[in-house]
């Protein structure tokens, strides 16, 4: 009881400016009228428009996030075509107390870029950035400016075609948006060599919580520029474009794939992989996808097949790698192949990588962990055999080490650096026909509980881009978000020091929390 009182007292005392009040229907109409004075009407869709629902679901892949019981639709969706439209939306929103949610690729694991989890909660508008997707490559500088409505597939394609020999470290899935992934870090198969996507941001432009255009990092100041490179999307403003450092890639890279069932030694192989993968050469990344008691080793080597086969045979003989397990291809082909597999043989790369339309898949729930001490063979055996009933459970293990272990935890808000062996993403998929879709995941929760003693602790780490609302949602007391409540997941995503710094920056740049969602960073007053 005493601790609850303390938390509430902290929540009341911790802030200095009241947040905007909840919008009323008249505010909503005034907001829409305000938009109509500065934005062409065809760029503002309300639920009465036949195009509204198709646009709303256009980038949603996860059926769990469109189930009526869990969705609260936006007041309108605006599709800006320039920075002044984005500024106008924020200014109208502030004036009439309508918050916004911003969507780039729409892959947020809890759908926070386009839905509110509170049925009949406060009105909000969605800014869908899909029309702002230009990529301007500057080959002689090895840099590129990319607008945040672009997907990573589009970024890869434009970079590799304008500047062969250059690439960019980001996601395996090419429909992820550069707005969200870079805001939260960005892990992928080149991170051991070149770091996170966010580690390779040189500059940015954004619209702040006052609707001002901050054209570069100088206009933002060091703190805000630090916060947007890994502090999570939807917190500090709307990033319009990133300036990226492009990285060298050889003319041919190698894709290598080996599958092992339990009978073929999968458990031993994964047990060894845990400490081997983080110390392999930086230009070799070997991830593991475990599904149906089978381990699928997939790798990227920034070099040729014969070298990687020799390395794997000497360092990881248990996999029994032969040259038949690998394929050489260009880096651009690789970005498509790792995701689409042999389908790339029949289709032009632009058709695969520039196609941002997604199909609504099954119901999905994700969680994440970081492992700092290798699990025993006995523990892995239990994990491989974890019962999942009719559901499908998948574990994706991404190795750290390499340059990730040499970057300080304070360089940007992403804290999972030197002591980490690998990241685990838990993915549970189900078809939703059971109980009309209103069922809760079961495999993921019990396995996640079982893993508690084996993963990082104090706090148990999690990756902000694998957002998980099971860790909690913000509590708003007297119009302000409680820092003590938010710490529960904030420190898990960012570490204690980085989370505190993020909250202080929030207190400086968005004290009244115009940008607020279920897990947004709360503002702390500057002392
Ligand atoms: P979305 O548009 O939903 O945005 C996510 C968050 O960022 C929201 O809070 C949103 O408001 C905010 N945001 C979006 N644009 C913004 C902008 N311009 N300015 C400020 N805030 C903005 N991750 C990874 O690191 N490596 C990987 O390989 C993958 N692979 C992957 C595959 C699949 C199928 C999924 C569903 C997800 C991943 N992810 C991932 C996770 C992914 O990085 C994470 O979900 C990102 O937030 C998605 O970014 P989007 O722009 O697509 O999402």
Boltz pocket constraint, residues with backbone or C-beta under 6 A from the ligand:
constraints:
  - pocket:
      binder: B
      contacts: [[A, 61], [A, 101], [A, 102], [A, 103], [A, 104], [A, 105], [A, 106], [A, 107], [A, 108], [A, 109], [A, 111], [A, 112], [A, 113], [A, 129], [A, 148], [A, 170], [A, 171], [A, 172], [A, 173], [A, 175], [A, 176], [A, 177], [A, 178], [A, 179], [A, 180], [A, 181], [A, 183], [A, 184], [A, 185], [A, 186], [A, 187], [A, 188], [A, 232], [A, 233], [A, 234], [A, 235], [A, 237], [A, 238], [A, 239], [A, 240], [A, 464], [A, 465], [A, 466]]
      max_distance: 6.0
